[in-house]
Amino acid sequence: MATDRIMRTQPLPLLLLTGFLGSGKTSTLQHWLAQTTVPLKRVAVIINDFGSVNVDAALLARRQLELRSITGGCVCCQSFGELVEQVHALTENPDLDLVWIETSGLADPEEVLDHLTASELQESTVVRRMILVVDGSDFPCSWRGRAVQEEQIRYADLILLNKSDRVDEKTRQGVEIALRKINPSAQIAATQQGKIEPDLLSGEGTSSFASRTHSHDEEEHDHDHHHHHEHAHDHGHDEDEPLPHAASTLFLPLHGPVERSVFQRFLGSLPTSVFRAKGFVRFKESPEQLHTFQQVRDQAELLLLPLENAGGLATGLVLIGPHLDEDHIRKLSGILAVVSASS
């Protein structure tokens, strides 16, 4: 017996979550998922990592939550077609109330917004907020991505000054002044570990962002979805000449449990060109437990990932940085391979 298809009567709200590598985007979204009163069955999350393994997606997995992962390219350039397709598919689900889109740390917000105003999405979606997470202890960012970070600041309507507990009050105020020089209209809130009132992130009443963005686009951009203009960064674009802020990724598989001390020694030996390291690892002390690992420069933390979310996850590390010397790093990783093989 045929039934009438329930159609969406209002545009599907999109929340864009941006921020440079290691700023705390995933921690912010984890906290929102844990604290929100919005039923998770009415929420979808699209998470992008331009590496081949999406570590952050595994951290966000929840029962009833529709989670979609985009890997192998940044949604502002290489994977923009997949982003548009994923969002368009979600608009056909009338039970969804909200979609989060967490971009990669090197995403150009102008281009992401350009793709999300493609003709096939204009009637069915609305960008409710552009939320930026900034590492208050590393501003401006110490890597060669400052042009990208400045663009992220310029487009945000809510800026979370994260890791504010790692700086004194004078430094925090200085960062806030610098942020306001770039974007005087954005709301700024200090956070620790991404913890903030959930309604501030996802609440309604922020439609001015959508109108401001569309006005900006109409005045300054021609919505060319071929995107031949220059980027401030490069994710491996197939272009004639490499761009000055090239980023590369390297995945190092781990074929068995490793000793924690050896693992930490390997991390300490990585060259300074490795800006971000993350992944999944098992230790010889507790081989049945899968751990997630996150490191930004010299900041490191180890988080236990519940085993019910561990199915199909490959143990290994994702390394991100400018022009990584893969041969040198693979030689350094030999100590991990020896330990793994002996387990």
C-alpha positions in Angstrom: 0.0 0.0 0.0 1.5 3.3 -1.1 1.9 6.1 1.5 2.4 9.8 1.0 5.9 10.9 1.4 6.4 13.4 4.3 8.1 16.5 2.9 10.3 19.0 4.7 8.4 22.3 5.1 11.4 24.4 6.4 15.0 24.6 5.2 17.3 22.3 7.1 19.6 24.3 9.5 23.4 23.8 9.0 26.0 24.5 11.7 29.5 25.0 10.4 32.3 24.2 12.8 35.7 25.4 11.8 39.1 26.0 13.4 42.7 25.4 12.8 44.4 22.0 13.4 44.2 21.0 17.1 42.1 24.0 18.2 39.4 21.7 19.8 36.6 21.4 17.3 35.9 17.7 18.0 36.0 18.3 21.8 33.5 21.1 21.3 31.2 18.9 19.3 31.6 16.0 21.7 30.5 18.2 24.6 27.5 19.5 22.6 26.4 15.9 21.8 26.7 15.0 25.5 24.8 18.0 26.8 22.2 19.0 24.2 18.5 18.5 24.8 18.0 17.9 21.0 17.3 14.2 20.5 20.3 12.7 18.7 18.0 10.9 16.3 17.1 14.3 14.9 20.8 15.3 14.4 23.3 14.5 11.7 27.0 15.1 11.7 29.3 15.4 8.7 32.9 15.3 9.6 35.8 16.0 7.2 39.4 15.0 7.5 41.6 15.4 4.4 43.7 12.4 5.5 42.8 8.9 4.6 41.6 7.9 8.1 39.0 9.9 9.9 39.9 9.6 13.6 37.6 12.3 14.8 34.5 10.6 13.3 35.1 7.6 15.6 35.2 9.8 18.6 31.8 11.3 17.7 30.0 8.0 17.1 26.8 7.8 19.2 23.7 5.6 19.1 20.9 7.1 17.0 23.2 9.8 15.7 23.5 9.9 11.9 27.3 10.3 11.3 28.8 10.7 7.9 32.5 10.8 7.2 34.3 12.5 4.3 38.0 11.5 4.0 40.7 11.8 1.4 40.2 15.5 0.6 39.2 18.8 2.1 35.5 19.8 1.6 36.5 23.3 0.5 38.3 21.9 -2.6 38.9 18.2 -3.4 35.8 16.8 -1.7 33.3 19.6 -2.2 31.2 17.5 -4.5 30.8 14.8 -1.8 29.9 17.5 0.7 27.1 18.8 -1.5 25.8 15.3 -2.1 25.8 14.4 1.5 24.0 17.5 2.6 21.5 17.1 -0.2 20.8 13.5 0.9 20.2 14.7 4.4 17.6 17.3 3.3 15.4 14.4 2.1 15.1 13.1 5.7 12.2 15.1 7.2 13.0 13.8 10.7 16.3 15.8 10.9 16.3 19.1 12.7 19.9 20.0 12.5 23.2 19.1 10.7 26.6 19.8 12.0 29.5 20.1 9.5 32.9 19.9 11.0 35.5 20.9 8.4 39.1 20.0 8.3 41.5 22.3 10.1 42.7 23.8 6.8 39.4 24.4 5.2 38.8 27.8 3.6 35.4 29.0 5.0 34.6 31.2 2.0 34.7 28.2 -0.3 32.8 25.9 2.0 30.0 28.5 2.2 30.2 28.9 -1.6 29.5 25.2 -2.0 26.7 25.2 0.5 24.9 27.9 -1.5 25.0 25.8 -4.6 21.7 25.9 -6.5 20.7 22.4 -5.4 20.9 23.4 -1.8 19.7 27.0 -1.7 16.0 26.2 -1.2 16.4 23.2 1.2 19.1 24.4 3.6 20.1 27.5 5.6 23.5 28.1 7.3 22.5 29.0 10.8 25.9 29.6 12.3 29.6 29.6 11.5 31.3 28.6 14.7 35.1 29.0 15.0 37.3 27.3 17.6 40.6 29.1 18.3 43.4 27.8 20.4 43.9 30.7 22.8 47.3 29.3 23.9 48.6 29.4 20.3 47.3 32.5 18.5 48.1 33.3 15.9 48.8 29.7 15.0 52.4 28.9 14.9 52.2 26.9 11.7 52.1 28.4 8.2 48.3 28.5 8.1 47.8 32.0 9.4 46.1 33.2 6.2 43.6 30.3 6.5 43.0 31.1 10.2 42.4 34.8 9.5 39.7 33.8 6.9 38.1 31.5 9.4 38.0 34.4 11.9 36.6 36.8 9.3 33.6 34.6 8.5 32.7 33.4 12.0 29.7 34.7 13.9 30.7 32.9 17.1 34.3 32.5 18.1 35.2 30.1 20.9 38.5 31.1 22.6 39.3 27.6 23.6 42.1 26.4 26.0 41.7 29.7 27.8 42.9 28.0 31.0 46.4 27.7 29.5 46.9 31.5 29.3 46.8 34.3 31.8 44.1 37.0 31.7 46.4 39.6 30.0 47.2 37.2 27.2 43.5 36.2 26.8 42.5 39.8 26.5 45.2 40.4 24.0 44.0 37.5 21.8 40.4 38.8 22.1 41.5 42.3 20.9 43.3 40.8 18.0 40.2 38.7 17.1 38.0 41.8 17.2 40.3 43.7 14.9 39.7 41.0 12.2 36.0 40.5 13.0 34.4 43.2 15.2 30.9 41.7 15.0 31.4 38.1 16.1 30.4 36.9 19.5 33.5 35.7 21.5 33.3 33.2 24.4 36.2 31.7 26.4 36.0 27.9 26.8 38.0 25.1 28.2 38.0 21.7 26.5 35.2 23.0 24.3 32.7 23.2 27.1 30.0 25.8 26.5 26.2 26.1 26.9 24.8 23.9 24.1 22.1 26.3 23.1 24.7 29.0 22.5 26.1 26.9 19.7 22.9 25.6 18.1 20.1 27.9 19.2 17.9 29.8 16.8 17.8 33.5 16.5 21.0 33.7 14.5 19.5 34.0 11.0 21.4 37.3 10.5 24.4 35.2 9.8 22.7 33.6 6.7 21.6 37.0 5.4 25.0 38.6 6.0 26.7 35.7 4.2 24.5 35.8 1.2 24.8 39.6 0.9 28.6 39.2 1.1 28.6 36.5 -1.6 26.4 38.5 -3.9 28.6 41.5 -3.7 32.0 40.0 -3.9 31.7 36.5 -5.5 30.4 35.0 -8.7 29.7 31.5 -7.1 32.1 29.8 -9.5 32.0 26.2 -8.2 35.0 25.2 -10.3 37.2 27.1 -7.9 40.2 28.0 -10.0 41.2 30.9 -7.8 44.2 30.6 -5.5 44.0 29.0 -2.0 46.0 30.1 1.0 46.8 26.4 1.4 47.1 23.2 -0.6 45.7 19.8 0.2 47.4 18.2 -2.8 45.6 20.0 -5.6 46.3 18.9 -9.1 47.7 22.3 -10.2 50.7 23.4 -12.2 52.8 24.7 -9.3 52.7 23.8 -5.5 51.2 26.5 -3.3 53.3 28.0 -0.4 51.3 26.4 2.4 51.2 22.8 1.3 50.0 20.3 3.8 50.6 16.6 3.6 49.4 13.6 5.6 51.0 10.2 6.4 49.4 7.1 7.8 51.6 4.8 9.8 49.8 1.5 10.6 50.5 -0.4 13.8 50.2 -4.1 13.4 50.1 -5.0 17.1 50.2 -3.6 20.7 53.2 -1.4 21.5 54.9 -0.4 24.7 53.7 2.9 26.0 57.2 4.2 26.8 58.4 3.3 23.3 55.3 5.0 21.7 56.0 8.2 23.7 59.7 8.1 22.7 58.7 7.9 19.1 56.4 10.9 19.4 59.1 12.9 21.0 61.5 12.1 18.1 59.1 13.4 15.4 60.4 16.4 13.5 58.9 19.8 14.0 57.3 19.6 10.6 54.7 17.2 12.2 52.2 19.7 13.4 49.4 17.2 14.2 49.4 13.5 15.2 46.4 11.4 16.0 45.1 7.9 15.6 44.4 4.6 17.4 46.8 2.5 19.4 46.8 -0.5 21.7 49.4 -0.9 24.4 51.1 -4.1 25.6 50.0 -3.3 29.2 46.3 -3.5 28.2 46.1 -4.9 24.6 42.3 -5.4 24.7 41.8 -1.6 25.1 41.8 0.7 22.1 43.0 4.2 22.8 42.8 7.3 20.7 45.8 9.5 20.6 45.8 13.3 19.9 48.9 15.6 19.8 49.4 19.1 18.7 53.0 20.2 18.8 54.0 19.4 22.4 50.5 19.1 23.8 49.5 15.4 24.1 46.6 13.5 25.7 45.5 9.9 25.6 41.8 9.1 25.5 40.1 5.7 26.0 37.7 4.9 23.2 34.9 2.5 24.3 35.3 -0.9 22.7 31.7 -0.8 21.3 32.9 2.0 19.0 36.1 0.2 18.0 34.7 -2.2 15.3 36.6 -2.0 12.0 39.1 0.7 13.2 42.6 0.2 12.1 45.4 0.9 14.6 47.8 3.5 13.4 48.8 7.1 13.4 47.8 10.0 11.1 50.5 12.6 10.9 49.8 16.1 9.4 52.3 18.9 8.6 53.9 20.9 5.8 56.0 18.9 3.4 56.5 15.9 5.6 59.7 13.9 5.1 58.0 10.5 4.8 61.2 8.5 4.4 62.7 10.0 7.6 59.5 9.5 9.6 59.2 5.9 8.4 62.7 5.2 9.6 61.9 6.7 13.0 58.8 4.5 13.2 60.9 1.4 12.8 61.0 1.1 16.6 57.2 0.8 16.7 57.2 -1.9 14.0 59.8 -4.0 15.9 57.8 -3.8 19.1 54.6 -4.6 17.2 56.1 -7.6 15.4 57.4 -9.1 18.7 53.9 -8.9 20.3 
